[in-house]
Amino acid sequence: MDNKTDPSRKPAKPAPKSRDERLKAALKANLQRRKAQARARTTSDESDDGKDE
């Protein structure tokens, strides 16, 4: 019943070894997320242009 100790379950990615590597990975993920949000905003803004008039 306790899945936490199941040896067959492995993490999706190996954890970065150092603090710098963890920070680098976090910054990269944050940048990708922000770029995706900006792209979504620009596409929604472009589709709304004709509706205001």
C-alpha positions in Angstrom: 0.0 0.0 0.0 2.9 2.4 0.6 3.9 3.6 -2.8 6.6 6.0 -1.4 9.1 3.1 -0.9 8.3 1.3 -4.1 11.7 0.7 -5.8 10.2 0.4 -9.2 9.0 4.0 -9.1 11.7 6.3 -10.4 11.7 10.1 -10.7 11.1 11.5 -14.2 14.4 13.3 -14.1 17.5 12.9 -12.0 17.8 15.7 -9.5 20.6 18.3 -10.3 23.5 17.8 -8.0 24.4 21.3 -7.0 22.6 24.4 -6.0 23.7 26.2 -9.2 22.3 23.5 -11.3 19.0 23.6 -9.5 18.8 27.3 -9.9 19.7 27.1 -13.6 17.0 24.5 -14.2 14.4 26.6 -12.3 15.3 29.7 -14.3 15.0 27.8 -17.6 11.6 26.4 -16.6 10.4 29.8 -15.5 11.6 31.5 -18.7 9.8 28.9 -20.9 6.6 29.3 -18.9 6.7 33.1 -19.2 7.4 32.9 -22.9 4.4 30.5 -23.3 2.2 32.9 -21.4 3.4 35.9 -23.5 2.6 33.9 -26.7 -0.8 33.0 -25.4 -1.5 36.7 -24.6 -0.4 37.9 -28.1 -2.5 35.3 -29.9 -5.5 36.2 -27.8 -4.9 39.9 -28.3 -4.7 39.4 -32.1 -8.0 37.5 -32.2 -9.7 40.2 -30.2 -8.7 43.1 -32.5 -11.7 42.8 -34.7 -14.3 42.4 -32.0 -14.0 45.9 -30.5 -15.4 47.8 -33.4 
